[in-house]
Amino acid sequence: MLDLGASFLASVSRDRDALAIVDGDMRLTYSEWYRKISALVTGFDQLGLKHGDHVVTLMMNRWENASLHWACQFAGLIVTPLNWRAKSEEVDYAIKDAEAKAVFYEDVTREALVQTPSAAGLSCISTEELVSMMEAEAPDVVPRADANDWSLMLYTSGTTSRPKGVPRRHRVERAGAVAHVAQNLYRHGERTLGVMPLYHTMGVRSLIASSLTGGAFICLPRFDASRAIELIEAEAITNLYLVPTLYHDLLHEPAFSPERVKSVTKLGFAGASMTDGLLKRLNEAFKPELFVNHYGSSEIYTFTIEQNAVAKPGSAGRAGINQMIRVVKLGADSPEQHAGVAEEGEIIAYLKGDEAFEGYWNRPDADAKALREGWYFTGDTGFFDADGDLFVTGRVDDMIITGGENVSPVEVESCLSLHEQVAEVAVVGLPDERWGKLVTAFVKRKGSVTAEELDEHCKTSGLANFRRPRRIVFVDEIPKSPVGKILRRMLVAGEYSVERPLDHDRSVQ
């Protein structure tokens, strides 16, 4: 397996004059970009950075950030990207945990960095300084890493505990990108909207896969639906790989029209389940050749792939080309405790797959919880149907137990999403003395609809009675993470804005 520096060199050799990256007025071919990446590696040397050092990045999806990622691959540095919205305490934790030797930042992250105690003794390089490095004359760089070296360390979201570092090797990163190309049927010269953040596995995979196909990575530093549509049209973007929330925002942007996005032939989504309603509306609007549901994680990029998501709504398909998947009984402590067909259990993945990580960074406690007998226990719930296709129903911690019955939030959300007046919906279990947990739906409307009408919709849609929401709350917004995952914990904690008047928050019996 090639290391990633050699992989990029192969792309330069194949497609030296092809367009590689676009960011506003900045347009670089592969050979032009290689020269700038080479200069950046020389800049690393001048900073005293050594093979195996961690460097933290606090940047949006700018061309400078993408260049930094590739330069780290050549230099053998471990790029450690953080959410550019991270608070100073989060930055401080990551710098200490990774024992980082440098931080790269931009103007919007300067304040958080200034307030970070552990950054005081490090080299802190702004985007302006980064650009200056890349403008210097430098010899062409040759790869200093091999396929077994560490390439990247992502941090998990840390919603219930402190974030966990997920270190990944060059060969694992490249295997994930090769699989991404194969499983999404990418052609030579694909044009990708580079909006999924480079601190997220989806963003990194899009960047590497783009180079493998001699394609162009069209940067969108911060998601804006109107600007995304402009770029799709102007740059003839051919594929989109987004979380469902961003697709939702595209469709609801007044500037959207099928004509403006006609260059897009392939849609892919990951990061969260997509409701049946959104799936249907996207298929009607884009009419894609391929509509992929990709199910995976930072730890193991691909779990399963469904290449025709519309044909079987909700299905995550079957194991990717580098993976094996099982569903074990809820609470199982062994990978041999298989769940039956249609029986909901915990999804586990094989750790010998080419895309798999090997364990968390300095977290033996997390390893002991998640890694057992050569399998990764994902914490996700799901089941295999009679055809052998996987359905992901949520998180073990999100499962609602009401009156002794298990209710998956995803199933209820998909049902409600099919109502034409529902824009977005999130379902959680709220404490209740009688039921244990009360199935509660938080709904953002796009028209006029009552709780009673939504309850009737659930009844006529065939949703089992015990799964029907017993409370429906109309809200201004559904709280989400920066990459579009529903933050159910905020809904449980009461951290949401209710629509006015307040009597829209009502129960249904």
C-alpha positions as CSV (number, residue, x, y, z in Angstrom):
1,M,0.0,0.0,0.0
2,L,1.3,3.5,-0.9
3,D,1.8,6.1,1.8
4,L,-0.3,9.2,1.2
5,G,2.6,11.3,0.0
6,A,3.5,8.8,-2.7
7,S,-0.2,8.6,-3.5
8,F,-0.4,12.3,-4.1
9,L,2.8,12.1,-6.3
10,A,1.1,9.4,-8.4
11,S,-1.8,11.8,-8.9
12,V,0.6,14.6,-10.0
13,S,2.3,12.2,-12.4
14,R,-1.1,11.1,-13.9
15,D,-2.8,14.4,-14.0
16,R,-0.2,17.2,-13.6
17,D,-2.2,19.8,-15.6
18,A,-5.7,18.9,-14.3
19,L,-7.5,21.2,-12.0
20,A,-6.9,20.0,-8.4
21,I,-8.3,22.6,-6.0
22,V,-10.5,25.7,-6.2
23,D,-11.1,28.2,-3.4
24,G,-12.7,31.5,-4.6
25,D,-10.2,32.9,-7.1
26,M,-7.5,30.4,-6.2
27,R,-7.3,27.7,-8.8
28,L,-4.4,25.2,-8.8
29,T,-3.4,22.3,-11.0
30,Y,-1.9,19.2,-9.5
31,S,1.6,20.3,-10.4
32,E,1.1,23.9,-9.1
33,W,-0.4,22.5,-5.9
34,Y,2.6,20.1,-5.5
35,R,5.0,23.0,-5.6
36,K,3.2,24.8,-2.8
37,I,2.9,21.6,-0.7
38,S,6.7,21.1,-1.2
39,A,7.4,24.7,0.0
40,L,5.2,24.1,3.0
41,V,7.2,21.0,4.0
42,T,10.4,23.1,3.9
43,G,8.5,25.5,6.2
44,F,7.9,22.7,8.6
45,D,11.6,22.0,8.7
46,Q,12.3,25.6,9.5
47,L,9.9,25.4,12.4
48,G,11.8,22.4,13.7
49,L,8.9,20.0,13.3
50,K,10.0,16.3,13.1
51,H,8.6,13.1,11.7
52,G,5.9,11.8,14.1
53,D,5.0,15.1,15.7
54,H,1.4,16.0,16.1
55,V,0.2,19.4,14.7
56,V,-3.2,20.7,15.6
57,T,-5.3,22.6,13.0
58,L,-8.1,25.1,13.7
59,M,-9.2,26.0,10.2
60,M,-12.2,25.9,7.9
61,N,-12.2,24.1,4.6
62,R,-9.9,26.6,3.0
63,W,-7.3,25.7,0.3
64,E,-4.6,26.4,2.9
65,N,-6.1,23.7,5.2
66,A,-6.2,21.2,2.4
67,S,-2.6,22.0,1.5
68,L,-1.6,21.6,5.1
69,H,-3.2,18.2,5.3
70,W,-1.2,17.0,2.3
71,A,2.0,18.5,3.4
72,C,1.7,16.7,6.7
73,Q,1.4,13.4,4.8
74,F,4.6,14.1,2.9
75,A,6.5,15.2,6.1
76,G,5.3,12.3,8.3
77,L,3.6,14.7,10.7
78,I,0.3,13.6,12.3
79,V,-2.3,16.1,11.4
80,T,-4.7,16.6,14.3
81,P,-7.7,18.7,13.2
82,L,-10.1,20.3,15.6
83,N,-13.5,21.9,15.0
84,W,-12.8,25.5,14.2
85,R,-15.6,26.4,16.6
86,A,-13.8,24.7,19.5
87,K,-13.6,26.5,22.8
88,S,-10.2,27.2,24.5
89,E,-10.7,24.4,27.0
90,E,-11.3,21.9,24.1
91,V,-8.2,23.2,22.3
92,D,-6.2,23.0,25.5
93,Y,-7.2,19.4,26.1
94,A,-6.3,18.3,22.6
95,I,-2.9,20.0,22.6
96,K,-2.0,18.3,25.9
97,D,-3.5,14.9,25.0
98,A,-1.7,14.8,21.6
99,E,1.4,16.5,22.9
100,A,1.2,18.7,19.9
101,K,4.3,20.7,18.7
102,A,2.5,23.3,16.6
103,V,-0.9,24.8,16.0
104,F,-2.2,26.2,12.7
105,Y,-5.1,28.7,12.9
106,E,-7.1,31.4,11.1
107,D,-8.7,34.7,12.2
108,V,-11.9,33.2,13.4
109,T,-10.0,30.8,15.7
110,R,-7.4,33.3,17.0
111,E,-9.4,34.3,20.1
112,A,-9.8,30.7,21.3
113,L,-6.1,30.0,20.7
114,V,-5.0,33.1,22.6
115,Q,-7.1,31.9,25.6
116,T,-5.5,28.4,25.5
117,P,-2.8,28.1,28.2
118,S,-0.9,25.1,26.6
119,A,-0.5,27.0,23.3
120,A,1.8,29.6,24.8
121,G,4.9,27.6,24.3
122,L,4.1,26.2,20.9
123,S,4.7,27.5,17.3
124,C,1.3,29.0,16.4
125,I,1.1,29.7,12.6
126,S,-1.7,31.8,11.0
127,T,-3.1,31.3,7.5
128,E,-1.2,34.4,6.4
129,E,2.1,32.9,7.6
130,L,1.1,29.6,6.0
131,V,0.5,31.3,2.6
132,S,3.9,33.0,3.0
133,M,5.6,29.6,3.5
134,M,3.9,28.3,0.3
135,E,5.1,31.2,-1.8
136,A,8.8,30.5,-1.0
137,E,11.0,28.6,-3.5
138,A,11.7,25.0,-2.4
139,P,12.8,21.7,-3.8
140,D,10.2,19.1,-4.8
141,V,9.4,17.1,-1.7
142,V,9.7,13.3,-1.6
143,P,7.7,11.3,0.9
144,R,9.2,10.9,4.3
145,A,6.5,8.6,5.7
146,D,5.7,5.0,4.9
147,A,2.3,3.2,4.8
148,N,2.5,2.1,8.5
149,D,3.1,5.6,9.9
150,W,0.4,7.6,11.6
151,S,-1.3,10.0,9.2
152,L,-4.2,11.6,11.1
153,M,-5.8,11.7,14.5
154,L,-9.4,12.7,14.7
155,Y,-11.2,13.5,17.9
156,T,-14.6,12.0,18.6
157,S,-17.4,14.4,19.6
158,G,-17.2,13.6,23.3
159,T,-20.9,14.0,23.9
160,T,-20.9,11.9,27.1
161,S,-17.2,12.0,28.1
162,R,-14.0,13.7,27.2
163,P,-13.1,13.4,23.5
164,K,-11.2,10.4,22.3
165,G,-8.3,10.6,19.9
166,V,-8.6,8.2,16.9
167,P,-5.2,7.7,15.3
168,R,-5.2,6.3,11.8
169,R,-2.3,5.1,9.7
170,H,-1.5,6.1,6.1
171,R,-2.5,2.7,4.7
172,V,-5.8,2.8,6.6
173,E,-6.6,6.3,5.4
174,R,-5.8,5.4,1.8
175,A,-7.8,2.2,1.9
176,G,-10.8,4.2,3.1
177,A,-10.4,6.6,0.2
178,V,-10.0,3.8,-2.4
179,A,-13.1,2.1,-1.1
180,H,-14.9,5.4,-1.2
181,V,-14.0,5.8,-4.9
182,A,-15.1,2.2,-5.7
183,Q,-18.3,2.2,-3.6
184,N,-19.5,5.6,-5.0
185,L,-18.5,4.6,-8.6
186,Y,-16.4,7.8,-9.0
187,R,-15.0,8.4,-12.5
188,H,-11.8,10.1,-13.5
189,G,-12.1,13.8,-13.1
190,E,-14.9,14.0,-10.5
191,R,-15.6,17.4,-9.1
192,T,-16.4,17.3,-5.4
193,L,-18.0,20.0,-3.2
194,G,-15.4,20.2,-0.4
195,V,-17.7,21.4,2.4
196,M,-17.7,18.5,4.9
197,P,-15.1,19.7,7.4
198,L,-11.5,18.4,7.4
199,Y,-11.8,17.6,11.1
200,H,-14.5,15.0,10.1
201,T,-13.8,11.7,8.5
202,M,-16.2,12.5,5.6
203,G,-14.3,15.6,4.7
204,V,-10.9,13.9,4.8
205,R,-12.2,11.0,2.7
206,S,-13.5,13.5,0.1
207,L,-10.2,15.2,-0.1
208,I,-8.1,12.0,-0.6
209,A,-10.6,10.4,-3.0
210,S,-10.6,13.6,-5.1
211,S,-6.8,13.1,-5.7
212,L,-7.2,9.4,-6.5
213,T,-9.5,10.3,-9.4
214,G,-7.6,13.3,-10.7
215,G,-10.5,15.3,-9.7
216,A,-11.1,18.8,-8.4
217,F,-11.8,19.7,-4.7
218,I,-14.1,22.8,-4.7
219,C,-13.7,24.4,-1.3
220,L,-16.7,25.8,0.6
221,P,-15.1,27.0,3.9
222,R,-18.4,27.3,5.7
223,F,-21.7,25.8,4.6
224,D,-24.1,28.3,3.0
225,A,-26.9,26.7,0.9
226,S,-27.1,29.6,-1.6
227,R,-23.3,29.6,-2.1
228,A,-23.3,25.8,-2.4
229,I,-25.8,26.0,-5.2
230,E,-23.7,28.8,-6.9
231,L,-20.6,26.6,-6.8
232,I,-22.4,23.5,-8.0
233,E,-23.6,25.4,-11.0
234,A,-20.5,27.4,-11.8
235,E,-18.0,24.6,-11.2
236,A,-20.1,21.8,-12.7
237,I,-19.8,19.7,-9.5
238,T,-20.5,16.1,-10.2
239,N,-20.9,14.5,-6.7
240,L,-22.2,15.5,-3.3
241,Y,-21.3,13.7,-0.1
242,L,-23.1,15.4,2.8
243,V,-24.9,14.9,6.1
244,P,-28.7,14.8,5.8
245,T,-29.0,18.3,7.4
246,L,-27.1,20.0,4.6
247,Y,-29.2,18.2,2.0
248,H,-32.3,19.5,3.8
249,D,-30.9,23.0,3.7
250,L,-30.1,22.8,0.0
251,L,-33.7,21.7,-0.9
252,H,-35.2,24.5,1.2
253,E,-33.0,27.2,-0.1
254,P,-35.2,29.6,-2.3
255,A,-32.4,29.7,-4.9
256,F,-32.6,25.9,-5.4
257,S,-33.8,24.4,-8.7
258,P,-33.1,21.1,-10.4
259,E,-31.7,22.9,-13.4
260,R,-29.0,24.6,-11.3
261,V,-27.7,21.3,-9.9
262,K,-28.1,19.2,-13.0
263,S,-24.3,18.5,-13.2
264,V,-24.6,16.4,-10.0
265,T,-25.0,12.7,-10.9
266,K,-24.1,11.1,-7.6
267,L,-25.5,11.7,-4.1
268,G,-24.0,10.2,-1.0
269,F,-24.8,10.7,2.6
270,A,-23.4,9.6,6.0
271,G,-23.1,10.9,9.5
272,A,-26.7,10.4,10.5
273,S,-29.8,8.6,9.3
274,M,-31.9,10.2,6.6
275,T,-35.6,10.3,7.0
276,D,-37.8,8.7,4.3
277,G,-39.3,12.1,3.5
278,L,-36.0,13.8,2.7
279,L,-34.8,10.7,0.8
280,K,-37.9,10.9,-1.5
281,R,-37.6,14.7,-2.0
282,L,-33.9,14.5,-2.9
283,N,-34.5,11.7,-5.4
284,E,-37.2,13.7,-7.1
285,A,-35.1,16.9,-7.2
286,F,-31.7,15.5,-8.3
287,K,-32.7,12.3,-10.1
288,P,-29.2,10.9,-9.4
289,E,-27.6,8.0,-11.2
290,L,-26.4,6.7,-7.8
291,F,-27.8,7.5,-4.3
292,V,-25.5,6.0,-1.6
293,N,-26.2,5.6,2.1
294,H,-22.7,5.2,3.7
295,Y,-22.7,4.0,7.3
296,G,-19.4,4.3,9.1
297,S,-17.4,6.1,11.8
298,S,-14.2,7.8,12.5
299,E,-12.8,4.6,14.0
300,I,-13.7,2.4,11.0
301,Y,-14.5,4.5,7.9
302,T,-16.9,2.1,6.2
303,F,-19.3,-0.3,8.0
304,T,-21.9,-0.8,5.3
305,I,-22.9,0.6,1.9
306,E,-26.3,0.9,0.2
307,Q,-25.9,2.0,-3.4
308,N,-29.6,2.4,-4.1
309,A,-30.9,4.2,-1.0
310,V,-34.2,5.1,-2.5
311,A,-35.1,1.5,-3.4
312,K,-35.1,0.4,0.2
313,P,-35.6,3.5,2.5
314,G,-33.8,3.1,5.8
315,S,-31.5,0.3,4.7
316,A,-27.8,0.8,5.3
317,G,-27.1,-2.1,3.0
318,R,-24.3,-4.6,3.4
319,A,-20.7,-4.6,4.6
320,G,-18.3,-2.5,2.6
321,I,-15.6,-4.1,0.5
322,N,-13.1,-3.9,3.4
323,Q,-15.3,-5.0,6.3
324,M,-17.5,-7.6,8.0
325,I,-20.5,-6.6,10.2
326,R,-22.5,-8.4,12.8
327,V,-25.4,-7.6,15.1
328,V,-25.2,-9.0,18.6
329,K,-27.7,-9.1,21.4
330,L,-28.1,-5.8,23.4
331,G,-25.8,-6.0,26.3
332,A,-23.7,-8.7,24.7
333,D,-20.1,-8.9,25.9
334,S,-18.9,-11.3,23.1
335,P,-19.1,-11.0,19.3
336,E,-20.4,-14.6,19.2
337,Q,-23.8,-13.6,20.8
338,H,-25.6,-13.1,17.5
339,A,-29.0,-11.4,17.4
340,G,-31.6,-13.1,15.2
341,V,-33.1,-11.9,12.0
342,A,-35.1,-8.7,12.6
343,E,-33.9,-8.7,16.2
344,E,-32.6,-5.3,17.3
345,G,-29.1,-5.5,18.8
346,E,-25.7,-3.7,18.9
347,I,-23.8,-3.4,15.6
348,I,-20.2,-4.5,15.7
349,A,-17.4,-4.3,13.1
350,Y,-14.3,-6.4,12.3
351,L,-11.1,-4.8,13.5
352,K,-8.9,-6.6,10.9
353,G,-10.6,-4.6,8.1
354,D,-8.3,-2.5,6.0
355,E,-10.0,0.7,7.1
356,A,-10.0,0.0,10.8
357,F,-8.2,1.9,13.6
358,E,-6.3,-0.1,16.2
359,G,-7.4,1.6,19.4
360,Y,-7.9,5.0,21.0
361,W,-5.0,7.4,21.8
362,N,-4.0,7.0,25.5
363,R,-7.4,5.7,26.4
364,P,-7.2,2.0,27.6
365,D,-10.6,2.6,29.4
366,A,-12.3,3.3,26.1
367,D,-10.5,0.4,24.4
368,A,-11.7,-2.0,27.1
369,K,-15.3,-0.8,26.5
370,A,-15.3,-0.9,22.7
371,L,-12.7,-3.5,21.5
372,R,-13.5,-7.1,22.2
373,E,-12.1,-10.3,20.7
374,G,-11.1,-8.5,17.5
375,W,-14.3,-6.6,17.0
376,Y,-15.3,-3.0,17.5
377,F,-18.6,-2.5,19.4
378,T,-20.0,0.6,17.8
379,G,-22.7,1.6,20.3
380,D,-25.2,1.7,17.5
381,T,-28.3,-0.3,17.4
382,G,-29.8,-2.1,14.4
383,F,-30.9,-5.3,12.8
384,F,-30.6,-7.5,9.7
385,D,-33.7,-8.0,7.7
386,A,-34.6,-11.3,6.0
387,D,-32.6,-10.2,2.9
388,G,-29.5,-9.7,4.9
389,D,-29.6,-5.8,4.7
390,L,-28.7,-3.8,7.8
391,F,-31.0,-1.2,9.3
392,V,-29.5,1.2,11.8
393,T,-32.0,2.3,14.4
394,G,-30.0,4.6,16.6
395,R,-27.6,4.6,19.5
396,V,-27.7,2.2,22.4
397,D,-28.0,5.2,24.7
398,D,-30.8,6.8,22.6
399,M,-33.1,3.7,22.7
400,I,-36.4,4.7,24.4
401,I,-37.8,2.1,26.7
402,T,-41.5,3.0,27.3
403,G,-43.8,0.8,29.2
404,G,-41.3,-2.1,28.8
405,E,-41.1,-1.7,25.0
406,N,-38.1,-0.6,23.0
407,V,-38.7,2.3,20.6
408,S,-36.2,3.5,18.1
409,P,-36.2,7.3,17.6
410,V,-35.2,6.9,13.9
411,E,-38.3,4.9,13.0
412,V,-40.6,7.5,14.5
413,E,-38.7,10.3,12.9
414,S,-39.0,8.7,9.5
415,C,-42.8,8.3,9.9
416,L,-43.3,11.9,10.9
417,S,-40.9,13.2,8.2
418,L,-43.3,11.9,5.5
419,H,-45.9,14.5,6.5
420,E,-45.8,17.3,4.0
421,Q,-45.9,20.0,6.7
422,V,-42.9,18.6,8.7
423,A,-39.6,20.3,7.9
424,E,-37.5,18.5,10.5
425,V,-38.2,16.2,13.4
426,A,-36.2,14.7,16.3
427,V,-37.6,12.1,18.8
428,V,-36.4,11.4,22.3
429,G,-37.6,9.8,25.5
430,L,-38.5,12.2,28.3
431,P,-38.8,11.0,32.0
432,D,-42.3,9.9,32.9
433,E,-43.5,8.4,36.2
434,R,-45.9,5.9,34.6
435,W,-44.2,5.0,31.3
436,G,-40.5,5.3,32.4
437,K,-39.9,7.3,29.2
438,L,-42.4,9.2,27.2
439,V,-41.9,9.1,23.4
440,T,-41.6,12.8,22.5
441,A,-41.4,14.4,19.1
442,F,-39.8,17.8,18.5
443,V,-41.1,19.2,15.2
444,K,-40.0,22.1,13.1
445,R,-42.9,22.9,10.8
446,K,-42.9,24.3,7.3
447,G,-46.6,24.9,7.3
448,S,-49.7,24.8,9.5
449,V,-50.2,21.5,11.2
450,T,-51.5,20.5,14.7
451,A,-50.3,17.9,17.1
452,E,-53.6,16.0,16.6
453,E,-53.1,15.9,12.8
454,L,-49.6,14.5,13.2
455,D,-50.8,11.9,15.7
456,E,-53.5,10.9,13.1
457,H,-50.7,10.7,10.5
458,C,-48.8,8.3,12.7
459,K,-51.9,6.1,13.2
460,T,-52.7,5.9,9.5
461,S,-49.0,5.3,8.6
462,G,-49.0,2.0,10.4
463,L,-46.7,3.0,13.2
464,A,-47.3,0.7,16.2
465,N,-49.4,2.3,18.9
466,F,-46.6,2.1,21.5
467,R,-44.2,3.9,19.2
468,R,-46.6,6.9,18.6
469,P,-45.3,10.1,20.2
470,R,-47.3,10.8,23.4
471,R,-46.1,14.4,23.3
472,I,-45.4,16.7,20.3
473,V,-43.5,19.9,20.8
474,F,-43.3,22.5,18.0
475,V,-39.9,24.2,18.0
476,D,-38.1,26.9,16.1
477,E,-35.0,24.7,15.4
478,I,-33.7,21.2,16.0
479,P,-30.4,21.4,17.9
480,K,-27.5,19.9,15.9
481,S,-23.8,19.5,16.0
482,P,-21.6,21.4,13.5
483,V,-21.8,18.4,11.1
484,G,-25.5,18.1,11.3
485,K,-26.1,15.3,13.9
486,I,-29.2,15.8,16.1
487,L,-28.1,16.7,19.6
488,R,-30.7,14.7,21.5
489,R,-29.1,15.4,24.8
490,M,-30.1,19.0,24.5
491,L,-33.7,18.1,23.8
492,V,-33.7,15.9,26.9
493,A,-32.2,18.7,28.9
494,G,-34.8,21.2,27.8
495,E,-32.3,23.3,25.7
496,Y,-34.6,24.2,22.8
497,S,-36.6,27.2,21.7
498,V,-40.4,26.5,21.6
499,E,-42.5,28.2,18.9
500,R,-44.9,30.9,20.1
501,P,-47.5,30.7,21.3
502,L,-46.6,28.2,24.0
503,D,-49.9,26.2,23.7
504,H,-48.3,24.6,20.6
505,D,-46.6,22.3,23.1
506,R,-49.3,19.9,23.7
507,S,-49.8,16.2,24.5
508,V,-51.7,13.7,22.4
509,Q,-53.4,10.8,24.1
